[in-house]
Structures are given as C-alpha cells and as structure tokens.
Amino acid sequence: MNVNGLRELDEMAAKLEATIHSLPPVQRDELLKDIEKVRAKLMALLSAFNAEKQPDRPVDLGLKAKK
C-alpha cells in the first residue's frame, strides 16, 4: 500500500467517526474503539514506511494519531 492509500484510509476513518456520533452510546463507543485501533495500525504502517523510504528524515503526512 502506498502513502496515498493510507491517507485515504485515514480520511475514511474520519468520516466514519463523524457518522458514528449519531448512533446510540453503546454502539458508538464500541465503534470508536475499533476506529482507534485501525488508526493506530495506520500510524504504525506510516512509521515503517517513512523509516524504510527516508530513514534520516521523517515525513509528515498530515495524519493525526488519536489519543
């Protein structure tokens, strides 16, 4: 997967997150946790990609890690 694909996945996660807020609290909380897991995996993939492509220089791809 390339950087653009990872960005698209992050954008989809953001859209899902916005949609989820209209769901009942129990469903919403579970789905938000799942999205957090996916975003954490995306960040790990991006870190690995950056280290592989440019080990001396980190690249900011504009993705935000969720806390």
C-alpha positions in Angstrom: 0.0 0.0 0.0 1.3 3.4 -0.8 1.1 6.7 1.1 -2.0 7.9 -0.8 -3.8 4.7 0.1 -3.0 5.2 3.8 -4.2 8.8 3.6 -7.5 7.6 2.0 -8.0 5.1 4.8 -7.4 7.8 7.4 -10.0 10.1 5.6 -12.5 7.2 5.6 -11.9 6.7 9.3 -12.6 10.4 10.0 -15.8 10.2 8.0 -16.9 7.1 9.9 -16.1 8.7 13.2 -18.3 11.7 12.3 -21.2 9.4 11.3 -20.9 7.2 14.4 -21.9 10.1 16.7 -25.5 9.7 15.6 -25.6 6.1 17.0 -26.8 5.1 20.5 -23.9 5.4 23.1 -23.2 1.7 23.4 -22.8 1.1 19.7 -20.9 4.4 19.3 -18.4 3.6 22.0 -17.6 0.2 20.5 -17.2 1.5 17.0 -15.0 4.4 18.2 -12.7 1.9 19.9 -12.4 -0.1 16.7 -11.6 3.1 14.7 -8.9 3.9 17.3 -7.3 0.5 16.7 -7.4 1.0 12.9 -5.8 4.4 13.2 -3.1 3.1 15.5 -2.3 0.4 12.9 -2.2 3.1 10.2 0.2 5.2 12.2 2.5 2.1 12.7 2.4 1.4 8.9 3.2 5.0 8.2 6.1 5.0 10.6 7.5 1.8 9.0 7.0 3.3 5.5 8.8 6.5 6.5 11.7 4.7 8.1 12.1 2.5 5.0 11.9 5.3 2.4 13.8 8.1 4.3 15.4 6.9 7.5 17.2 10.2 8.1 14.1 12.4 7.6 10.6 11.8 9.0 7.8 12.8 6.6 4.7 14.5 7.9 1.7 13.0 6.0 -0.9 15.1 7.8 -2.4 12.2 9.7 -3.3 12.7 13.3 -3.0 9.9 15.9 -6.0 9.7 18.2 -5.4 9.9 22.0 
